[in-house]
Amino acid sequence: MVSSSAFAQQNEAQDMPPLKEAFKGKFLIGTALSYLTLQGKEAPSEAIARTHFNAFTAENSMKPGSLQKTEGQFNFTEADRLVEMAEQSGATPIGHVLVWHEQTPAWFFTEADGKPANREAALARMRTHIATVVGRYKGRVKEWDVVNEAISDAPDEWLRPSPWLKSIGEEFIAEAFRAAHAADPNAILIYNDYNIERSYKRPKAVRLLKSLLDQKVPIHAVGIQGHWRLDTPNFAEVEESITQFGALGLKVMVTELDIGVLPTKYQGADIAAREALTPAINPYTEALPDDVAQRHAERYRQAFEMFLRHQDVIGRVTLWGVHDGSSWLNNFPVRGRTDYPLLFDREGRPKPAFFAVAKAAAGR
């Protein structure tokens, strides 16, 4: 049974413009589409995306492991579907991601005999992958997350000791951007990472971005993922990061926004992180209490009011998923939880957070 408050919210939603209309002239408002949505098996998510969002990102379907599991054999079925859906809906297709240490097949870094590939081989494979993928969507995919999560979380390291760093060296980042620019000179190219809006990691991000700019590398924007929680990070810290990144002459994209409500010890987005499932860290298996839903809505209101204060710098805000049931946070960093991080519930109904965001856009 749908509660009277749910009916009231549905009626209120009908009287409000779609989010993409509410944010028109401010910045793009986007969402990430799952495997199932791009396979045509998640009609509610597709309907919400087409109605409310004007930027579409493939959650997983354009990562190297999805596009080129075996060297030279590309599978563009779901990626093509994303671009077609976006174009049909008047939305901007976003490419995610060209170079990452996760969801990238080992063949990029190894030879047939199992030995590590030399620098020239790894660099050639990276360039070929980027040229093929970006070249296929030249003029259609408007923005690319070129390199993802290259900065280390460790206090005594600058760059993550990834297979890319080990195979090619620090210049793999610059070379990836150059290859993407060569394949589509008009695409907006983004460096994307988590927690770079926080004080412990921001200086490393500024160092990397300045280095790329000093080398005349074609980078146009920095992506703050935005995997946040009810109590972290401090938005004053985030706002300072937006200011510092913008001062470099770069656009700022919020690329993977969600606000989780469940307790966790882990703060970050490294997909290798895992915690054990216990009842104490999965408290809302039946429904989200109203008071928590209101705190969640208030957190979203504060976030979007911050984005709107910096709309001269921010080019896009993308929610990482369409509705709560499709969120990766149901399985990260703990598998099998019930989280409520997005603007729409598991039935596709707008939540208090949706109305908070819509009202922020309207200046209310």
PyMOL commands that set and color helices and strands:
alter all, ss='L'
color gray80, all
select helices_A, chain A and resi 4-14+19-22+35-38+43-52+64-67+77-89+106-108+119-136+163-168+172-183+202-214+235-247+279-281+290-309+324-326+328-330+352-361
alter helices_A, ss='H'
color red, helices_A
select strands_A, chain A and resi 28-33+55-58+92-99+143-148+188-193+221-224+227-229+251-260+314-319
alter strands_A, ss='S'
color yellow, strands_A
deselect
rebuild
show_as cartoon
